Amino acid sequence: MSFFGKMFGGKKEQAPTTGEAIQKLRETENMLIKKQEFLETKIEEELNIARKNASKNKRVALQALKKKKRLEKQLQQIDGTLSTIEMQREALESANTNTAVLTTMKNAADALKAAHQNMDVDKVHDMMDDIAEQQDVAREISDAISNPVAFGADIDDEDLERELDELEQENFDKEIIGIPEPSATLPEVPDEDVSEKAKEKKKATTTTNATAASAAEDDDPDMKQLLAWAN
């Protein structure tokens, strides 16, 4: 089969993966870069030959310059080829990245679809309603347990308030008004000795008061005048 038949006709081979194509392009780039370096060295050599023989051997100098021109043309073609290969490699790398990203996203979508496969939105709403209902039931049970229905139910709050008001009024009378508390027991009858001592103490107190009043009368001129007028 001819070369063109191999390129455009005949049995088609399986296309390489993006990774394989990128690797091939990188190998081709490295080969062309080496050839580029070789051509640059040869061009420099031919230029030196032309300089040396410019005045001595003009024919050799011209041949060296012609060869240098051919090498420069090859170098220019290699530069263009490298630019094309570089753009193709970057395009393949971008496509490879996009393929990986799309594959990951598809896998994630499939996993999400599988996770939601056995889920129904209506069932989820029903389940949430059941949860809310059970929470209300639990709250009512807690309130019922915490309410002391069986303890102290026979105690009237109004009676307690009334008793408390009476105690407050009693404290107010004792502290502010000074009303004495009613005595729970009658006072005991004093003995005879205690009564005699009380009489003697009263007599002494009366004598002392009279003496003090008399002294006050002697010292006070107004009192003397009042006594004289009364007599």
C-alpha positions in Angstrom: 0.0 0.0 0.0 1.3 3.5 -0.9 2.2 6.1 1.6 -1.0 8.1 1.0 -3.0 4.9 1.2 -1.5 4.3 4.6 -2.3 7.8 5.7 -5.9 8.3 4.3 -7.1 4.8 3.6 -6.9 1.3 4.7 -7.7 -0.2 8.1 -7.9 2.5 10.8 -5.9 1.9 13.9 -7.3 2.6 17.4 -6.8 6.2 18.4 -4.3 6.6 21.3 -5.4 8.1 24.6 -4.7 11.7 25.4 -2.0 10.7 27.8 -0.2 8.6 25.1 -0.5 11.4 22.5 0.9 14.0 25.0 3.8 11.7 25.7 4.5 11.3 22.0 4.4 15.0 21.4 6.8 15.7 24.3 9.3 13.1 22.8 9.0 14.8 19.4 9.6 18.2 21.0 12.8 17.0 22.7 14.0 15.5 19.4 13.4 18.8 17.6 15.0 20.8 20.3 18.2 18.7 20.0 18.2 19.1 16.3 17.7 22.8 16.7 20.8 23.0 19.0 22.8 21.0 16.4 21.8 23.3 13.6 22.7 26.4 15.6 26.1 24.9 16.2 26.6 24.1 12.5 25.5 27.6 11.5 28.1 29.1 13.8 30.8 26.9 12.3 29.9 27.8 8.7 29.9 31.5 9.7 33.4 31.2 11.2 34.7 29.5 8.0 33.3 32.3 5.9 35.0 34.9 8.1 38.4 33.1 7.9 38.3 32.8 4.0 36.6 36.1 3.2 39.9 37.5 2.0 42.0 34.4 1.4 39.6 32.0 -0.5 36.4 33.7 -1.7 34.9 30.5 -3.2 35.2 28.6 0.1 33.7 31.6 1.9 30.7 31.7 -0.4 30.1 28.0 -0.1 30.1 28.4 3.7 27.6 31.2 3.5 25.3 29.2 1.2 25.4 26.2 3.6 24.7 28.6 6.5 21.6 29.9 4.7 20.3 26.3 4.1 20.9 25.5 7.8 19.1 28.7 8.9 16.1 27.7 6.7 15.9 24.3 8.4 16.2 25.9 11.7 13.3 28.2 10.9 11.2 25.3 9.8 12.0 23.5 13.1 11.0 26.6 15.0 7.6 26.6 13.3 7.2 22.8 13.9 8.0 23.2 17.5 5.4 26.0 17.9 2.7 23.8 16.2 3.6 20.8 18.4 3.6 22.9 21.5 0.1 24.3 20.8 -1.2 20.8 20.0 0.3 19.4 23.2 -1.3 22.2 25.3 -4.6 21.5 23.6 -4.4 17.8 24.5 -3.4 18.6 28.0 -6.3 20.9 28.4 -8.6 18.2 26.9 -7.1 15.6 29.2 -7.8 17.9 32.2 -11.4 18.5 31.0 -11.9 14.8 30.6 -10.7 14.1 34.1 -12.9 16.8 35.5 -16.0 15.6 33.6 -15.3 12.0 34.6 -15.1 13.1 38.3 -18.3 15.1 38.0 -20.1 12.3 36.3 -19.0 9.9 39.0 -20.2 12.3 41.7 -23.6 12.7 39.9 -24.0 9.0 39.6 -23.2 8.6 43.3 -25.7 11.3 44.3 -28.3 9.7 42.1 -27.7 6.4 43.7 -27.9 8.0 47.2 -31.3 9.5 46.3 -32.6 6.5 44.5 -34.5 5.1 47.5 -35.6 8.5 48.7 -39.0 10.1 48.1 -39.5 13.8 48.7 -43.0 13.2 49.9 -41.8 10.5 52.3 -39.2 12.8 53.6 -41.8 15.5 54.4 -44.0 12.9 56.1 -41.0 11.8 58.2 -40.3 15.3 59.2 -43.9 15.8 60.2 -43.8 12.7 62.3 -40.6 13.9 64.0 -42.2 17.2 64.8 -45.3 15.4 66.2 -43.3 13.2 68.4 -41.4 16.2 69.7 -44.7 17.8 70.7 -45.7 14.6 72.4 -42.4 14.4 74.3 -42.8 18.0 75.4 -46.4 17.4 76.7 -45.1 14.3 78.6 -42.3 16.3 80.2 -44.8 19.1 81.2 -47.1 16.5 82.7 -44.4 14.8 84.7 -43.0 18.1 86.0 -46.5 19.3 87.1 -47.0 18.3 90.9 -50.6 17.2 90.5 -50.6 14.7 93.3 -48.6 16.8 95.8 -50.1 19.8 97.6 -53.2 19.9 95.5 -55.4 20.5 98.6 -53.5 23.7 99.6 -55.3 26.9 98.7 -53.0 29.6 97.5 -55.4 32.4 98.6 -55.2 31.1 102.2 -51.5 31.1 102.0 -51.5 34.7 100.7 -53.8 35.8 103.5 -51.7 34.2 106.2 -48.6 35.8 104.8 -50.3 39.2 104.8 -51.2 38.7 108.5 -47.6 37.9 109.4 -46.3 40.9 107.5 -48.8 43.2 109.4 -47.8 41.6 112.7 -44.1 42.3 112.0 -45.0 45.9 111.0 -46.9 46.5 114.3 -44.0 45.2 116.3 -41.3 47.1 114.6 -43.0 50.4 113.7 -46.1 51.0 115.8 -44.8 49.2 118.9 -47.9 47.2 119.7 -46.8 44.6 122.2 -47.5 41.0 121.6 -50.4 39.6 123.6 -49.1 37.7 126.6 -49.8 34.0 126.4 -49.9 33.6 130.3 -51.1 35.8 133.2 -48.4 37.4 135.4 -47.7 35.7 138.7 -48.9 37.2 141.9 -45.9 38.8 143.7 -44.8 37.6 147.1 -45.2 39.8 150.2 -41.5 40.5 150.5 -41.5 41.7 146.9 -44.4 44.0 147.6 -42.7 45.5 150.7 -39.6 46.1 148.8 -41.6 47.8 146.0 -43.2 50.1 148.6 -39.9 51.1 150.1 -38.5 51.8 146.7 -41.5 53.9 145.8 -41.2 55.9 149.1 -37.5 56.5 148.4 -38.2 57.6 144.9 -40.9 60.0 146.1 -38.6 61.5 148.8 -35.8 62.0 146.2 -38.2 63.7 143.8 -39.5 66.0 146.5 -36.0 66.9 147.5 -35.0 67.6 143.9 -38.2 69.8 143.4 -37.4 71.7 146.6 -33.8 72.4 145.4 -35.2 73.5 142.0 -37.5 75.9 143.8 -34.7 77.4 145.8 -32.6 77.9 142.7 -35.3 79.3 140.4 -36.5 82.9 141.2 -39.6 82.5 139.2 -40.6 79.5 141.2 -40.1 81.4 144.5 -42.3 84.2 143.2 -45.0 81.7 142.2 -45.0 80.1 145.6 -45.2 83.5 147.3 -48.2 84.4 145.2 -49.9 81.1 146.0 -49.4 81.5 149.7 
